[in-house]
Amino acid sequence: MPQSASLIIASSESDSNLYYATKFLVPDPVIYFEIAGKKHIVLSDLEFDRGKEQACVHQVLSLTKASKQIKRTPKTKDLPVYALVVDHFFKEKKIKGILVPSDFPSNYYVALQKLGYKISVKPDPFYEKRLIKTPEEKKHIIHSIRQVEKAFGEALVFLQKSKIKNNKIYHGKELVTSELLQSLINTRLMELGCVGNHTIVASGVQGSLPHHHGAGPIIPHTPIIFDIFPRNIDSRYFADMTRTVVKGKPSDTIKRMYKAVKSANEKAMHLVKAGANTATIHKAAVTTLAKFGFKTGPNKSGRMEGFIHSTGHGLGLDIHELPSVSSRESILKKGFVITIEPGLYYEKEGGIRLEDDVFVTQNGFEQLTKFPKFLEIDR
């Protein structure tokens, strides 16, 4: 009989490892375990019948039936019921060791230890196979990207048709704000079957803070960062695209910043292939920006400026997956999907970021993001 099992206790709406393993979407925490390659999920009466139809597992077990068979003792009277249910099934199968993910709930960890199990925590990725996308997963990501490109393209047309008056931007009589453009993008994404959370539309000094969502009037003649990263409702796979444009006339410094970031994006992307070291890719982006004369470090007020984040990250069922394309070394493999997103951020000028999603091939890469890159939209 097997002596160990892997265990997840979570909601698959928030835990992508659980969804990856079961393809079953459930809002409340459930018990899932694997023993000798067999998948088991424990469901309440609320989800049991649906789980039997939809969950990609070998066995659906009843939480209600298991709970009725549990007899609490003075030792177990204060332990959470899910821990006792796990113990019920694992005793049947003579399990002694448990492998859990790094975000496993601490209350269950402690309870299962008290019940005598030896628990090992596996660092991310819990499922290494998640990093290498199947052809179907690749199609899901591409589909999400195309919806982003449609939504952004329509927002861009809206902005192009707007007019600058008294250093503000108006579409007819309506003031163009970050919130207005975010609403246009997110509404269109929803129509296209995607959910856009925290869509970034940030201009002026707000753009110099990489994750500032943007608020208030869009400032003409300054960079506007559009960072759009929705999840598809059906497949649950993310896209992640960033473009930076200017409504009006950019300064010479902004033009140089854009040229530098675009060059860094291209340089880093063309180093992508199976076997490439992510630290080498990141260093190429850093070096390219430095060659253009853009320094990274604290400004006079102590705020960090320049290229102040990594060059990219993995992408899939989570918006941020391994590997990190940064100074931390890791080796790319065929089938990875990563982002390449260098940027420059200065309080005086604002921010420039360009981001593409890339599929790693044996001898190079496939650029999945197709939307063109350009700075000025009023030409």
C-alpha positions in Angstrom: 0.0 0.0 0.0 1.2 3.6 -0.7 2.7 5.4 2.3 2.3 9.0 1.1 -0.1 11.3 -0.6 -0.2 14.8 -1.9 -2.9 17.1 -0.5 -4.6 20.4 -1.3 -7.4 22.0 0.8 -8.6 25.1 -1.1 -11.1 26.6 -3.4 -10.3 26.1 -7.1 -11.6 29.6 -7.8 -8.6 31.0 -5.9 -6.2 28.1 -6.1 -4.9 27.4 -9.6 -3.1 24.2 -8.6 -6.4 22.7 -7.6 -8.2 23.8 -10.8 -5.3 22.5 -12.9 -5.6 19.1 -11.2 -9.4 18.8 -11.4 -10.7 21.2 -14.0 -13.5 21.7 -11.5 -14.5 25.2 -10.4 -15.8 25.5 -6.9 -16.0 28.6 -4.7 -15.6 27.0 -1.3 -12.7 25.0 0.0 -12.6 21.3 -0.8 -10.3 18.4 0.0 -8.3 17.0 -2.9 -5.6 14.3 -2.7 -3.6 12.1 -5.0 -2.3 8.6 -4.1 -0.3 6.5 -6.5 -1.4 8.7 -9.4 -5.1 8.4 -8.6 -7.1 11.6 -8.0 -9.7 12.0 -5.3 -11.9 14.9 -4.3 -14.1 15.2 -1.3 -17.3 17.2 -1.9 -20.3 18.4 0.1 -23.8 17.5 -0.9 -24.0 20.9 -2.6 -21.3 20.0 -5.1 -21.3 16.2 -5.1 -23.4 15.4 -8.1 -21.9 18.3 -10.2 -18.5 17.0 -9.2 -19.3 13.5 -10.4 -20.1 15.0 -13.8 -17.4 17.7 -14.1 -14.4 16.9 -12.0 -11.5 15.3 -13.8 -10.7 12.9 -11.0 -10.8 9.1 -10.4 -13.1 9.3 -7.4 -15.6 11.7 -5.9 -16.0 11.1 -2.2 -18.8 12.4 0.1 -18.0 14.8 2.8 -21.3 14.2 4.5 -20.8 10.4 4.7 -17.2 10.8 5.9 -18.2 13.4 8.5 -20.8 11.0 10.0 -18.2 8.3 10.5 -15.9 10.5 12.5 -15.9 10.1 16.2 -14.2 12.9 18.1 -12.0 12.2 21.1 -10.6 14.5 23.7 -7.5 14.6 21.5 -9.4 15.6 18.4 -12.3 17.6 19.8 -10.8 21.0 18.8 -9.4 20.0 15.4 -11.0 21.3 12.2 -13.4 18.8 10.6 -11.5 18.8 7.2 -8.4 17.6 9.0 -10.4 14.8 10.6 -12.0 13.9 7.2 -8.5 13.7 5.7 -7.4 11.5 8.6 -10.5 9.3 8.0 -9.5 8.6 4.4 -5.8 8.4 4.9 -6.1 5.8 7.7 -8.1 3.6 5.4 -5.2 3.8 2.8 -2.4 3.6 5.4 -1.0 7.0 4.5 1.7 8.3 6.8 3.4 11.1 4.8 1.7 14.1 3.2 3.1 16.5 0.5 1.4 19.9 0.5 1.9 23.1 -1.5 3.7 26.2 -0.1 0.4 28.0 0.6 -1.2 25.1 2.4 -3.4 26.5 5.3 -1.6 26.6 8.6 -4.5 25.4 10.7 -4.7 22.1 8.7 -1.0 21.8 8.7 -0.9 22.0 12.5 -4.0 19.7 12.9 -2.6 17.0 10.7 0.8 17.1 12.5 -1.1 16.6 15.8 -2.8 13.5 14.1 0.6 12.1 13.6 1.3 12.8 9.9 4.7 13.7 8.6 4.2 16.7 6.3 6.5 18.0 3.6 6.0 21.4 1.9 6.9 21.5 -1.7 8.1 24.9 -3.0 6.4 26.3 -6.2 5.7 24.9 -8.7 3.6 22.3 -7.0 3.0 20.8 -10.5 6.0 21.2 -12.7 3.9 20.3 -15.7 2.0 23.6 -15.3 5.1 25.5 -16.6 5.1 23.6 -19.9 1.9 24.6 -21.8 0.1 22.0 -23.9 -1.1 23.0 -27.3 -4.6 23.4 -25.8 -3.3 25.7 -23.1 -1.4 27.7 -25.6 -4.6 28.2 -27.6 -6.4 29.4 -24.5 -3.7 32.0 -23.8 -3.7 33.2 -27.4 -7.5 33.5 -27.3 -7.2 35.7 -24.2 -4.5 37.8 -25.8 -6.7 38.4 -28.9 -9.6 39.7 -26.7 -7.1 42.1 -25.0 -6.0 43.4 -28.4 -9.6 44.0 -29.4 -10.5 45.8 -26.2 -7.4 47.9 -26.3 -7.7 48.7 -30.0 -11.2 50.1 -29.4 -10.1 52.2 -26.4 -7.3 53.5 -28.6 -9.7 54.6 -31.4 -11.8 56.3 -28.7 -8.7 58.2 -27.5 -7.6 59.1 -31.1 -11.0 60.6 -31.8 -10.8 62.7 -28.6 -9.6 66.3 -28.6 -7.1 68.3 -26.4 -8.6 71.4 -24.9 -7.0 73.5 -22.2 -4.5 70.8 -21.4 -7.3 68.2 -20.9 -8.7 65.6 -23.2 -12.4 65.5 -24.2 -14.4 63.0 -26.2 -17.2 65.3 -27.3 -18.1 67.0 -24.1 -17.0 64.1 -21.9 -13.7 64.5 -20.0 -11.4 61.5 -20.7 -10.2 60.0 -17.5 -8.3 56.9 -16.5 -11.6 55.6 -15.0 -13.5 56.1 -18.3 -10.9 54.3 -20.3 -10.7 51.5 -17.8 -14.5 51.1 -17.9 -14.5 51.0 -21.7 -11.8 48.3 -21.7 -13.2 46.2 -18.9 -16.8 46.4 -20.3 -15.5 45.3 -23.7 -13.5 42.5 -22.1 -16.6 41.2 -20.4 -18.5 41.2 -23.7 -15.6 39.1 -25.1 -15.7 36.6 -22.2 -12.9 37.9 -20.1 -12.7 39.6 -16.7 -10.3 42.5 -16.4 -9.2 43.2 -12.8 -7.1 46.2 -11.9 -6.6 47.3 -15.5 -4.0 50.0 -15.5 -4.5 53.3 -17.5 -2.0 55.7 -15.9 -0.7 58.9 -17.3 1.7 61.6 -16.2 3.4 61.1 -12.8 1.1 58.2 -12.0 2.7 56.2 -14.8 6.0 56.5 -13.0 4.7 54.1 -10.4 4.6 50.8 -12.3 1.4 49.4 -10.6 -0.6 52.6 -10.2 -4.0 51.9 -11.7 -4.4 55.5 -12.8 -7.1 58.0 -11.7 -8.4 61.3 -12.8 -8.0 63.1 -16.1 -5.7 61.7 -18.7 -2.8 64.2 -19.1 -2.0 65.1 -22.7 1.6 65.1 -24.1 2.6 62.5 -21.4 3.0 58.8 -21.6 -0.2 56.7 -20.9 0.5 53.2 -19.8 -2.2 50.7 -20.7 -1.5 47.4 -18.8 -4.4 44.9 -19.5 -4.3 41.4 -17.9 -7.7 39.7 -17.9 -8.6 36.1 -17.2 -10.8 34.3 -19.7 -14.0 33.2 -17.9 -14.3 29.8 -19.6 -10.7 28.7 -19.8 -9.4 30.7 -16.8 -6.1 31.4 -18.7 -4.7 34.9 -18.5 -3.3 37.3 -21.1 -0.9 40.2 -20.2 -0.2 43.1 -22.5 1.2 46.6 -22.0 1.4 49.4 -24.5 2.4 53.0 -23.9 1.1 55.9 -26.0 1.0 59.6 -26.0 -2.1 61.7 -26.8 -0.5 65.0 -28.2 3.2 65.7 -28.6 5.7 63.8 -26.6 8.9 65.5 -25.5 12.3 64.5 -26.9 13.1 62.8 -23.6 9.9 60.7 -23.7 10.7 59.7 -27.3 14.2 58.6 -26.2 12.7 56.6 -23.3 10.3 54.9 -25.6 13.0 54.0 -28.1 15.1 52.6 -25.3 12.3 50.5 -23.9 11.3 49.2 -27.3 15.0 48.3 -28.0 15.2 46.5 -24.6 12.0 44.6 -25.3 13.3 43.4 -28.7 16.8 42.6 -27.4 15.4 40.5 -24.5 12.8 38.8 -26.6 15.4 37.6 -29.2 17.4 35.9 -26.5 14.4 33.7 -25.6 14.8 30.0 -26.4 14.8 26.6 -24.7 18.0 26.4 -22.5 18.3 30.2 -22.2 19.0 31.6 -18.7 16.4 34.1 -17.5 19.1 36.1 -15.7 20.9 36.6 -19.1 17.7 37.9 -20.7 17.1 40.3 -17.8 20.7 41.5 -17.9 20.3 42.2 -21.6 17.3 44.5 -21.0 19.2 46.3 -18.1 22.3 46.8 -20.3 20.3 48.1 -23.3 18.5 50.7 -21.2 21.8 51.8 -19.6 23.4 52.2 -23.1 20.7 54.7 -23.9 21.8 56.7 -20.9 18.9 55.8 -18.5 20.1 55.2 -15.0 18.4 53.2 -12.2 18.6 54.4 -8.6 17.1 56.8 -6.1 16.2 60.3 -7.1 16.7 63.4 -4.9 13.7 62.5 -2.8 14.9 58.9 -2.3 12.3 57.3 -4.7 13.7 54.6 -7.0 13.6 55.4 -10.7 14.7 53.8 -13.9 14.2 50.1 -14.6 12.9 49.0 -11.2 11.3 45.6 -11.8 12.0 42.3 -13.5 11.9 41.8 -17.2 9.1 39.3 -17.1 7.3 36.3 -15.6 5.5 33.1 -16.4 1.9 33.3 -17.5 -1.0 30.8 -17.5 -3.7 30.0 -15.0 -2.1 32.7 -12.8 -1.1 36.1 -13.9 2.3 35.6 -12.3 3.8 32.2 -12.6 7.3 30.8 -12.6 9.8 31.4 -14.0 10.7 35.0 -13.1 12.7 36.7 -15.8 15.0 38.5 -13.5 18.4 38.4 -11.9 17.4 35.1 -10.3 18.7 32.4 -12.5 16.4 29.8 -14.1 16.5 27.9 -17.4 13.7 28.2 -20.0 12.2 25.1 -21.4 10.2 24.5 -24.6 6.6 25.2 -23.9 7.0 27.9 -21.3 4.9 31.1 -21.8 6.6 34.2 -20.4 6.2 37.9 -20.6 8.9 40.4 -21.7 8.1 43.8 -20.2 11.0 46.2 -19.7 10.1 49.7 -18.6 11.5 53.1 -17.5 10.0 55.2 -14.7 10.9 58.8 -13.8 8.8 61.1 -11.6 9.3 64.0 -14.0 8.5 62.3 -17.3 6.2 59.5 -16.2 6.5 55.8 -17.3 7.1 53.7 -20.4 6.4 50.0 -20.5 6.0 47.6 -23.4 4.9 44.0 -22.7 4.5 41.0 -24.9 3.6 37.4 -24.2 6.0 34.9 -25.7 6.0 31.1 -26.2 9.4 29.4 -25.8 10.4 27.1 -28.7 13.4 24.8 -29.0 15.4 27.2 -31.0 13.8 30.6 -30.3 10.4 32.0 -29.5 6.9 32.7 -30.9 5.6 36.1 -30.1 2.0 35.6 -29.2 1.1 39.3 -28.7 0.5 40.9 -32.1 -0.6 44.4 -31.3 1.8 46.9 -32.9 4.0 49.2 -30.8 3.9 53.0 -31.4 4.2 56.0 -29.2 2.3 58.8 -30.9 -1.4 58.2 -31.7 -2.2 61.6 -33.3 0.0 61.2 -36.4 
